[in-house]
Amino acid sequence: MKICFKCHEGKDESEFYKHPQTGDRLLGKCKECTKLDVKMPCEICGDEKVQAHHDDYLKPLDVKWLCFKHHRQDAHNQIVT
């Protein structure tokens, strides 16, 4: 039994990809969460170069995909020129 760091669910070790550089030789997130890690274009302008933003870190699967400019402006209230 291993706990996924993304969904926080306890799952059988077969539900994790192998990773030779970790202590238990398994990736820290389950296969299901790994498949969800697909980047989408910026939700505001459609730019393909994006960053993940979490409004609530207690919901790690709830991600907004924003370009650098909109990540700073909309998520952190910083002006980017």
For each residue, the residues with C-beta under 8 A, 3 or more apart:
1: 10 11 12 13
2: 10 11 12 13 15 16 24 26
3: 8 9 10 11
4: 7 8 9 11 15 16 28 29 30 33
5: 8 28 29 60
6: 29 30 33 36 60 61
7: 4 29 30 32 33 60 61
8: 3 4 5 60
9: 3 4 30
10: 1 2 3
11: 1 2 3 4 15 16 30
12: 1 2 15
13: 1 2 16 26
14:
15: 2 4 11 12 30 31 32
16: 2 4 11 13 26 27 28 29 30 31
17: 26 27 31 34
18: 25 26 27
19: 22 25 26 27 28
20: 25
21:
22: 19 25 26 27 28
23:
24: 2
25: 18 19 20 22
26: 2 13 16 17 18 19 22
27: 16 17 18 19 22 34
28: 4 5 16 19 22
29: 4 5 6 7 16 33 34 37
30: 4 6 7 9 11 15 16 33 34
31: 15 16 17 34 35
32: 7 15 35 36
33: 4 6 7 29 30 36 37 61
34: 17 27 29 30 31 37
35: 31 32 38
36: 6 32 33 61
37: 29 33 34
38: 35
39: 50 52 65
40: 43 50 65
41: 46 47 48 50 65
42: 45 46 47 48 50 65 66 67 70
43: 40 64 65 66 70
44: 66 67 70 74
45: 42 67 69 70
46: 41 42
47: 41 42 50 67
48: 41 42
49: 67 68
50: 39 40 41 42 47 65 66 67
51: 65 66 67 68 71
52: 39 63 64 65
53: 63 64 65 66 71 75
54: 57 59 60 62 63 64
55: 59 62 64 75
56: 59 62
57: 54 60
58:
59: 54 55 56 62
60: 5 6 7 8 54 57 63
61: 6 7 33 36
62: 54 55 56 59
63: 52 53 54 60
64: 43 52 53 54 55 75
65: 39 40 41 42 43 50 51 52 53
66: 42 43 44 50 51 53 70 71 74 75
67: 42 44 45 47 49 50 51 70 71
68: 49 51 71 72 80
69: 45 72 73 80
70: 42 43 44 45 66 67 73 74 75
71: 51 53 66 67 68 74 75 76
72: 68 69 75 76 78 79 80
73: 69 70 76 77 78 79 80
74: 44 66 70 71
75: 53 55 64 66 70 71 72
76: 71 72 73
77: 73
78: 72 73
79: 72 73
80: 68 69 72 73
81:
